[in-house]
Amino acid sequence: MGTALKQLKRAFFLSAFASLADPVSRAYYDKKIAQGKHHTQALLCLARRRADVLFAMLRDGTFYQPQPSAQAEPSAGSTPAGGSPHTGQSYSSTDSTGTG
């Protein structure tokens, strides 16, 4: 069991690292760096955020559908429509039938 957990943690860490190319993920990472966190700590925060979004999608039976970032929308409010209130992640989802 210990090896499987270590592999899962590594997968989330590497996923977070790869997601730094995404503007929304990069903004979250930069915010954590501005708060005084070191690189590894900021990546772990991002990995946890991504895990929270994945858990919410599994719990709700929804799919991930990325939305344009708030920076690209000049009239966007502080929380993008469809964003998760817990994580601040901007996403919309549909049920498993795809009907919304």
Secondary structure by P-SEA (a helix, b strand, c coil): caaaaaaaaaaaaaaaaaacccaaaaaaaaaaaaacccaaaaaaaaaaaaaaaaaaaaaacbbbbbcccccccccccccccccccccccccccccccccc
